[in-house]
Amino acid sequence: MISDPFTPFASSYFRIKHASDPWEVDGAARLRREVFCREQGIFENHDRDEIDAVALHIVALSSMAVLSDEVVGTVRIHQPQPGVWTGSRLAVDRGYRRTGALGAALIKLAVSTATSVGCQRFYAHVQSQNELMFRRLNWQRIEEIELHGLPHVLMQADLAAYPPLINAQDGFHALAKRIAA
C-alpha cells in the first residue's frame, strides 16, 4: 500500500516546558480557543479568565528537526492558597491526541513544578471522559460536579508520584508512544 504523499508531517518528538516566549503564550491561547470554544463549544469567543493573569502556563511544543515549531498542548497551574495548587485548561491539539504522550507529560510537568515549590495538595477539575487517564496517572476522585454545563470530576494528585524537578521551567522531552493516524 502506498502512503498518501500529501499527509501532513506530525512530529513524534516534543518539548514540554513552561511557556516563556511570546509565541508560546500566544500558541497556548490559540490552542485553548480551538479546543474549548470551537471544538467543545464551552465558551463563546475565548476561555480567558482572571486565573490566566496569575497562572503559570505550560506548553508541549512539537519539533521539526531540532527546532520547536508549534504549541500542540497546554495546561495552566496556579496556587489559590499557600501549599494548594490547581491545574486547569488541559488541551491537546486534535492531530496529536493519539500520540499517547502529551496529556500525561503536561500533567507530569504541572504537578512536578508545583511540588518543586512546596505543593502540599494538587487538584484539578477533570472532564469526566478524561477521568481514567488521570486515575492511571495516580490521581484520586474526590467528587462529581458540573462545570460549564459538562460533567466533571474533582480529582487530587498523589504527590508521591510526582517528585520535584530541578529546573522545572526547562521541562523535558517526550516521545510519541504511537504515531497518530
C-alpha positions, 0 to 999 in steps of 0.5 A: 500500500502506498502512503498518501504523499500529501499527509501532513508531517506530525512530529513524534518528538516534543518539548514540554516546558513552561511557556516563556516566549511570546509565541508560546503564550500566544500558541497556548491561547490559540490552542485553548480557543480551538479546543474549548470554544470551537471544538467543545463549544464551552465558551463563546469567543475565548476561555480567558479568565482572571486565573490566566493573569496569575497562572503559570502556563505550560506548553508541549511544543512539537519539533521539526528537526531540532527546532520547536515549531508549534504549541500542540498542548497546554495546561495552566497551574496556579496556587489559590492558597499557600501549599494548594495548587490547581491545574486547569485548561488541559488541551491537546491539539486534535492531530496529536491526541493519539500520540499517547504522550502529551496529556500525561507529560503536561500533567507530569510537568504541572504537578512536578513544578508545583511540588518543586515549590512546596505543593502540599495538595494538587487538584484539578477539575477533570472532564469526566471522559478524561477521568481514567487517564488521570486515575492511571496517572495516580490521581484520586476522585474526590467528587462529581460536579458540573462545570460549564454545563459538562460533567466533571470530576474533582480529582487530587494528585498523589504527590508521591508520584510526582517528585520535584524537578530541578529546573522545572521551567526547562521541562523535558522531552517526550516521545510519541508512544504511537504515531497518530493516524 
